[in-house]
């Protein structure tokens, strides 16, 4: 939604919506919310690491912020958290193979 609706992206790639998978679009949206609610350059989490997500120190704060932003819409909060969980899981798999 966010990437596809960008005016600049439409000008650069007119048929962008056809080229982006739903999963990738969800990942971009989740990351956009995370960066909006907890900007990586000026928050107590200047860079949220995988361990911060896994040990719940960042994840719980992000969940609280999402609950406020989404007016307690538990389904939307859970979907956004699941998307980030999936990204973290995939990143950990990549690290194990290195």
C-alpha positions as CSV (number, residue, x, y, z in Angstrom):
1,X,0.0,0.0,0.0
2,X,2.6,2.6,1.1
3,X,5.2,1.9,-1.6
4,X,2.6,1.5,-4.4
5,X,0.8,4.7,-3.5
6,X,4.0,6.8,-3.6
7,X,3.7,9.3,-6.4
8,X,7.5,9.0,-7.2
9,X,7.2,5.2,-7.5
10,X,4.3,5.5,-9.9
11,X,6.3,7.9,-12.1
12,X,9.4,5.7,-12.1
13,X,7.6,2.4,-12.5
14,X,4.0,2.9,-13.7
15,X,3.0,-0.8,-13.2
16,X,4.7,-1.2,-9.9
17,X,1.7,-2.8,-8.3
18,X,2.0,-5.7,-10.7
19,X,5.6,-6.3,-9.9
20,X,5.5,-6.4,-6.1
21,X,4.4,-9.4,-4.2
22,X,1.8,-9.0,-1.5
23,X,4.3,-10.4,1.0
24,X,7.0,-7.8,0.0
25,X,4.4,-5.0,0.2
26,X,3.4,-6.2,3.8
27,X,7.1,-6.2,4.8
28,X,7.5,-2.6,3.5
29,X,4.4,-1.5,5.3
30,X,5.5,-3.2,8.6
31,X,9.0,-1.7,8.4
32,X,7.5,1.8,7.6
33,X,5.3,1.6,10.7
34,X,8.3,0.5,12.8
35,X,10.4,3.4,11.6
36,X,7.5,5.8,11.9
37,X,6.7,4.8,15.5
38,X,10.3,4.2,16.6
39,X,12.6,6.2,14.3
40,X,15.9,4.5,14.2
41,X,18.0,7.6,14.4
42,X,16.5,9.3,17.4
43,X,15.0,6.8,19.8
44,X,16.3,4.8,22.7
45,X,16.7,2.1,20.1
46,X,19.0,3.8,17.7
47,X,19.2,0.5,15.9
48,X,16.9,-2.4,16.7
49,X,18.9,-5.5,16.5
50,X,17.7,-9.1,16.1
51,X,18.4,-9.8,19.7
52,X,16.3,-6.8,20.8
53,X,13.4,-8.3,18.9
54,X,13.9,-11.9,20.1
55,X,14.4,-10.9,23.8
56,X,11.2,-8.8,23.5
57,X,12.9,-5.5,24.6
58,X,12.0,-3.8,21.3
59,X,9.1,-6.0,20.2
60,X,7.0,-5.1,23.3
61,X,7.5,-1.4,22.9
62,X,6.6,-1.7,19.2
63,X,3.5,-3.7,20.0
64,X,2.4,-1.0,22.5
65,X,2.9,1.7,19.9
66,X,1.0,-0.3,17.2
67,X,-1.9,-0.8,19.6
68,X,-2.1,3.0,20.1
69,X,-1.7,3.7,16.4
70,X,-4.2,1.1,15.3
71,X,-6.7,1.9,18.1
72,X,-6.4,-1.5,19.7
73,X,-7.1,-3.4,16.4
74,X,-5.5,-6.7,17.6
75,X,-5.7,-8.3,14.2
76,X,-3.8,-5.5,12.5
77,X,-1.2,-5.4,15.3
78,X,-0.7,-9.2,15.2
79,X,-0.3,-9.1,11.4
80,X,2.3,-6.4,11.6
81,X,4.2,-8.2,14.3
82,X,4.0,-11.5,12.4
83,X,5.5,-9.8,9.4
84,X,8.5,-8.5,11.4
85,X,8.8,-11.9,13.1
86,X,9.0,-13.6,9.7
87,X,11.7,-11.1,8.6
88,X,13.7,-11.8,11.7
89,X,13.3,-15.6,11.3
90,X,14.5,-15.4,7.7
91,X,17.5,-13.3,8.7
92,X,18.5,-15.7,11.5
93,X,18.3,-18.6,8.9
94,X,20.7,-16.6,6.7
95,X,23.1,-16.0,9.5
96,X,23.2,-19.7,10.4
97,X,24.3,-20.5,6.9
98,X,27.1,-18.0,6.8
